């Protein structure tokens, strides 16, 4: 119960909806944020998000898929650079949730 309450505090639905470019990299074996949850929930709460699945778990995804993280960051920066709206124009709390 304690761990459930702590983890539920990080649920995206507890935060304001977003509307600027972002990438979510989710491991298809992630037990903390299962991919079937993340794709459906994140896209409904953050329509402009690009969800990318990697063949890994939560931590191993960060360790073994560094190239995906780097290329995704570059893709988001390119999107922001070519769009008319930028996260810089959003409230400070929006920027910290990226």
Buried (B, 14 or more C-beta within 10 A) or exposed (E): EEEEEEEEEEEBEEEEEBEBBBBBBBBBBBEEBBBEEBBEBBBEBBEEBBBBBBEBBBEBBBEBBEEBBEBBEEBBEEBBEEEEEEBEEBEEEBEEEE
